[in-house]
Amino acid sequence: MTETTNKIALWVGVVGNKYGVNTYVAVSEEALRKEIFEYVKAWWQDELGDLPLPQDRDQAIEAYFEQVESETCTIDSTTLAGDFEDLFRPLPAGKIHGGYLEIGEWDPTTDAYPWEGYIDLLLGPDDQVWAKVGDAENIPGQEE
């Protein structure tokens, strides 16, 4: 199988406060901002008292770190590169880890499908189950 380099975007948020540093890592800016907003909501009243918390997430984050001068927040992104297969891991113990797949229409004269084979089931970086079937050149075309 041809190795493919896959680039993974990671978003990193670093919050500095009087207790130390909180580091947040997420696969999207949206997910990272949700995490930082949870931090802001948790500390808003302790640090800002009765000042109303803005309903807009990004406005709340901006207002919090502008008002609380002893705290800082930086948000940045980076890209990791690696072999695509490194992104997948085995399913948890007790789960079915593979199966048999038939592709195409069954041919009664050969008593077979154009392609038949064992597949591996793996857990992907999105926590979804993925099937590793094999190389694309071994999968029959629609006309076959």
Secondary structure in CASP SS format (residue, H / E / C, confidence):
PFRMAT SS
TARGET T0000
AUTHOR 0000-0000-0000
METHOD secondary structure of the structure
MODEL  1
M C 1.00
T C 1.00
E C 1.00
T C 1.00
T E 1.00
N E 1.00
K E 1.00
I E 1.00
A E 1.00
L E 1.00
W E 1.00
V E 1.00
G E 1.00
V E 1.00
V E 1.00
G E 1.00
N E 1.00
K C 1.00
Y C 1.00
G E 1.00
V E 1.00
N E 1.00
T E 1.00
Y E 1.00
V E 1.00
A E 1.00
V C 1.00
S C 1.00
E H 1.00
E H 1.00
A H 1.00
L H 1.00
R H 1.00
K H 1.00
E H 1.00
I H 1.00
F H 1.00
E H 1.00
Y H 1.00
V H 1.00
K H 1.00
A H 1.00
W H 1.00
W H 1.00
Q H 1.00
D H 1.00
E H 1.00
L H 1.00
G C 1.00
D C 1.00
L C 1.00
P C 1.00
L C 1.00
P C 1.00
Q C 1.00
D C 1.00
R H 1.00
D H 1.00
Q H 1.00
A H 1.00
I H 1.00
E H 1.00
A H 1.00
Y H 1.00
F H 1.00
E H 1.00
Q H 1.00
V C 1.00
E C 1.00
S C 1.00
E C 1.00
T E 1.00
C E 1.00
T E 1.00
I E 1.00
D E 1.00
S E 1.00
T E 1.00
T E 1.00
L E 1.00
A E 1.00
G E 1.00
D E 1.00
F H 1.00
E H 1.00
D H 1.00
L H 1.00
F C 1.00
R E 1.00
P E 1.00
L C 1.00
P C 1.00
A C 1.00
G C 1.00
K C 1.00
I C 1.00
H C 1.00
G E 1.00
G E 1.00
Y E 1.00
L E 1.00
E E 1.00
I E 1.00
G C 1.00
E C 1.00
W C 1.00
D E 1.00
P C 1.00
T C 1.00
T C 1.00
D C 1.00
A E 1.00
Y C 1.00
P C 1.00
W E 1.00
E E 1.00
G E 1.00
Y E 1.00
I E 1.00
D E 1.00
L E 1.00
L E 1.00
L E 1.00
G C 1.00
P C 1.00
D C 1.00
D C 1.00
Q C 1.00
V E 1.00
W E 1.00
A E 1.00
K E 1.00
V C 1.00
G C 1.00
D C 1.00
A H 1.00
E H 1.00
N H 1.00
I C 1.00
P C 1.00
G C 1.00
Q C 1.00
E C 1.00
E C 1.00
END
